[in-house]
Each structure stands twice: as C-alpha cells, then as structure tokens.
C-alpha cells in the first residue's frame, strides 16, 4: 500500500452543499397529507422500506424518492389514494428538483486550498440531471479536475475512478458524510476514508464505524487540510 496521497475525492450532497434537509421537509409534508390514514412513525418506516425496495429499480435521488412516496401512500390508503394527493406529491418532488443550492461552511475555501496540491474529484450519486444542476449552481465545477456521477459507490467504483483521475485508490482519499457510501467502500478499495458527519443522514447511509487504520473523522471541512498535513507528514517519517 502506497504512502503517497495524490488524489482526493469529495462527496457532494451534505458534504459540499445542503441536501437531506429538503427530504426531511418533504417527509413532513408527506406525513401531513396522510395523517388521517396512519401515524408518522409507521408512515416513515413504510416509506423507508419502499425506498430500500426500489433502489435497484430507480437508483438514488429525488425521482425515486417521489415514486416511493406515491407507492407508500397507495399502500397505507388501501388503494384509495385521491388523484389530488398524487398530484401534490408530484409537485413537491418537482419543487425538490429546483431548490437553491447552498454550500456548507468551508466547502469552497477548502477545495480552493487543496486544488493546488492534489487532484480533486467530485464523486456523487443520484439523478444525473439533478446532480448536474446542483453542480452548476454551486460554482465549484471549475475547481475539480474530474466529475463522476455514479449509480452506486462501491469498492470497484472507487478503484476505477481513482485509477482514471489519480494514481490508484491506495494513493487516494474519499471525503463525505455517508459512512456506507463514502467511507467504508473507499477503505475497502485501499484508500483513506474521511467521515464528515452531517446533522441529518439518510438511514440507508448508516454503517458501523470502521476500525481500519485509514479511517479518519473530522468535524467539518475546515479540519481537512490539517488532517491531510498530519497524514502526509506521518507517512513521510514512517520507517521504510
């Protein structure tokens, strides 16, 4: 395993800009629409089950989430869901696809600082059009050496991306808020996985904390450059 760090990958949603809070607001709306049919806890559990079921078919993103809400609403109303409610759910889905992009603290400054020393790649999953829209609105596009919008984040995904945009996963680092997508598979590919917790994380993205040496956790992106300095200095002084 190489001691050199050449390439850093960044997740996008809830790592560089806000995202999950829009899902939470929509879930509140969803629960209000179905309040006469079931309680919120039951509804959210059934929605999550539908999302898990539908991931192989719809993938990640707002469109799949919207379809899962409609499917769940039909289930909890025993097929008696009014067309007006379906229309409203489609409307809130479209609203989610047009929300304003708001960068998280330190995102732009950290990327600007690191881009002079490392290859930077944005690696995000979800709906292609939506991710491209958010990237364009973020103002960050020109700061990255590469952009990868993928259907899933697996060890093979990271192996491929870091070979294309860098010098291999063992000389790479992935930074993100999702333990299951950003951290665990990157470490499995032989690279560094850096967890930047976000206040709201989708239940499907939860995973046990890794125990491998290449796992790190920081409170926000401002802590990333010092962490990288500590890692590279430690490796440079490691015995050969």
VENTAFEN-V325554 format. One record per residue. SS is DSSP state (H for helix, E for strand, - for the rest). OMEGA is omega in radians with two decimals (none if undefined). D_LAST is the distance of its C-alpha to the last C-alpha in whole Angstrom. Layout:
SS;OMEGA;D_LAST  SS;OMEGA;D_LAST
//
This chain:
-;-3.05;12  -;3.09;11  -;-3.08;10  -;3.06;13  -;-3.10;16  -;-2.95;19  E;-3.13;22  E;3.07;24  E;3.11;27  E;2.88;30  -;-3.11;33  -;-3.06;36  E;3.12;39  -;2.93;38  -;3.10;35  -;3.11;36  E;-3.13;40  -;3.11;43  -;-2.99;44  H;-3.12;44  H;3.09;47  H;3.04;49  H;-3.14;49  H;3.10;50  H;3.13;53  H;3.08;54  H;3.07;54  H;3.11;56  H;3.13;58  H;-3.14;58  H;3.12;59  H;3.14;62  H;-3.06;63  -;-3.02;63  -;-3.13;64  -;-3.05;67  -;-3.13;66  -;3.11;63  -;-3.05;61  H;-3.08;58  H;3.12;55  H;-3.13;57  H;-3.12;57  H;3.10;53  H;-3.14;52  H;3.07;54  H;3.12;53  H;3.11;49  H;3.11;50  H;3.12;51  H;3.11;48  H;-3.12;46  H;-3.00;49  H;-3.12;49  H;3.13;45  H;-3.08;45  H;-3.05;48  H;-3.07;48  -;-3.13;44  -;3.04;43  -;-3.01;45  H;-3.11;49  H;3.09;51  H;3.10;50  H;3.13;50  H;3.11;54  H;3.11;55  H;3.06;53  H;-3.13;55  H;3.12;58  H;-3.13;58  H;3.13;57  H;3.10;61  H;-3.13;63  H;-3.04;61  H;3.08;62  -;3.14;66  -;3.08;67  -;-3.11;67  -;-3.11;69  -;3.13;67  -;3.11;69  H;3.14;68  H;3.12;68  H;3.08;65  H;3.11;63  H;-3.13;64  H;3.11;63  H;3.07;60  H;3.12;59  H;-3.13;60  H;3.05;57  H;3.10;55  H;3.10;56  H;3.12;56  H;-3.12;52  -;3.14;51  -;-3.10;53  -;-3.13;51  -;3.12;50  -;3.12;46  -;-3.12;45  E;3.02;41  -;-3.14;39  -;3.02;38  -;-3.08;36  H;-3.07;35  H;-3.10;36  H;-3.12;35  H;3.13;31  H;3.11;31  H;-3.14;33  H;-3.02;30  H;-3.02;27  -;-3.13;29  -;-3.08;28  -;-3.05;24  -;2.92;24  E;-3.13;26  E;-3.13;28  E;2.98;30  E;-3.12;33  E;-3.05;33  E;3.09;36  E;-3.12;38  -;-3.13;42  -;-3.04;45  H;-3.09;44  H;-3.13;47  H;-3.14;47  H;3.09;43  H;3.11;44  H;-3.11;47  H;3.11;44  H;-3.14;42  H;-3.12;44  H;-3.07;46  H;-3.07;43  -;-3.07;42  -;-2.97;38  H;-3.03;39  H;3.13;38  H;-3.09;35  -;3.07;33  -;3.14;31  E;3.08;33  E;3.10;35  E;3.04;35  E;-2.95;38  E;3.13;37  -;3.13;39  -;3.12;37  -;-3.12;33  -;3.04;31  H;3.12;28  H;3.09;29  H;-3.11;30  H;3.09;27  H;-3.13;25  H;-3.06;28  H;-3.10;28  H;2.98;25  H;-3.13;25  H;-2.99;28  H;-3.10;27  -;-3.10;24  -;3.12;21  -;-3.10;21  H;-3.12;21  H;3.05;17  H;-3.09;17  E;3.11;20  E;3.06;22  E;-3.07;25  E;-3.14;27  E;-3.10;31  -;-3.04;33  -;-3.11;34  H;-3.05;31  H;-3.06;33  H;-3.00;33  H;-2.96;30  H;-3.02;27  H;-3.12;27  H;3.09;27  H;3.09;25  H;3.10;22  H;3.11;24  -;3.10;23  -;-3.10;19  -;3.06;19  E;3.04;20  E;-3.09;23  E;-3.12;25  E;3.05;28  E;-3.03;31  -;3.05;34  -;-3.07;37  -;-3.12;41  -;3.10;42  -;3.13;40  -;-3.08;42  H;-3.12;42  H;-3.11;41  H;3.12;37  -;3.09;37  -;3.09;34  -;3.11;32  -;3.14;29  -;3.10;26  -;-3.10;24  -;-3.10;21  -;-3.04;18  -;3.04;18  E;3.04;22  E;3.11;23  E;3.11;27  E;-3.07;28  -;3.09;32  -;-3.04;33  H;3.08;31  H;-3.12;31  H;-3.07;28  H;3.12;26  H;3.07;25  H;3.10;24  H;3.14;22  H;3.09;20  H;-3.14;19  H;3.13;18  H;-3.07;16  H;3.10;14  H;3.11;14  H;3.14;12  H;3.13;10  H;3.14;9  -;3.12;9  -;3.11;6  -;-3.13;4  -;none;0
//
